[in-house]
Amino acid sequence: MRMHAQTAMIENGFVHLPKEAGRLAEYPHELTVFPKGKHDDQVDSTAEMLDWFKRGGQEPQDWPWQFYNWNAGLPSFPRKRESSGFK
């Protein structure tokens, strides 16, 4: 389900791969054999990145993310960029 929500972006040509990169040969293979392949790490990270991109780079608003930030003591991401005062 996680990758199914992202297939339209891929099918419509919004995802581009570099001509050369480490592990590039394994990447399309892992995407095409999912969910029956042995590994799904790159599929998961791709689905999460595309979902983040569709949200405009905002942090997730679901309760597990908020709970994780609270438990980890992580500051929440700023909603808008503030000026640092430096020019």
N, C-alpha and C positions, 0 to 999 in steps of 0.2 A: 504494500500500500504506500509506503514512504516514497518509493521511486515512481510509482504510477502517477502521483500528483505532479511530478516534474517532467513527465515525458513530452508534454506539449512544448515546453521551452526548447527541449532538445530537437524534437521533430520540426519545429519552425525555424531552426537554424540560429538560435540565440546562444548556443554553446559551441565554442571553437576550441580545438586542441592545437597545441604548438606542433611544429614540424618535427622538432627534436626535444626530447626531455627524458630524464631517467625514468625507467619503468613504463615508458609510453606504450610498449607492446602489450603489457599485461592489462592496462587500464580499459581499453575497449572490450577486451575479452571478458573481463570481470563484469562489465556492464551488460554485455549481451547474454551471458549465461545466468545472470541473476534471475530468479532466486534459487536456482538449482546448482549453482557453482559452489566450490569448496570455500571460497572467501567472499566477504561482502564489505570489507572495511572501506574500500574506495567508493563503493556504491553508497554506503551510509554517509560518508563525508561529502560526496557530490550532492546527494539529496538535501543534506542540511545546508550546504552552501547555496544551492539554488532556492531553497525556501527562504533563507536569510536575504538573498538578493531580491526576491519577490516582495518581501516586507520592507524594502527600502533600507536595509541595513540596521533595522531596529532590533533590540533584544526581544526574545520571546516574551509573551505576556501570560503564559500559562503558569499555573501554580507550582509545578515541579521546578521550573527555572527560578521563580521567586524564592522558593524554599531553599534551593541550592545556594543562591547568593546570600541568603540570610545565614544559613548554617556555616558557609565557608568564610563569612565575614567579608565578602567581597563588596566593594561599592557598586551601586547600580550605575549603568552607563548614563551619561548626561543626555537629556532629551534634546537639547540644542547646544550648539557650540558657543562657548563663551569666549570673549576676547581675553587674551592673556595680558594685555597691557603693553606688550612689546611691539615695536614697529620695525 
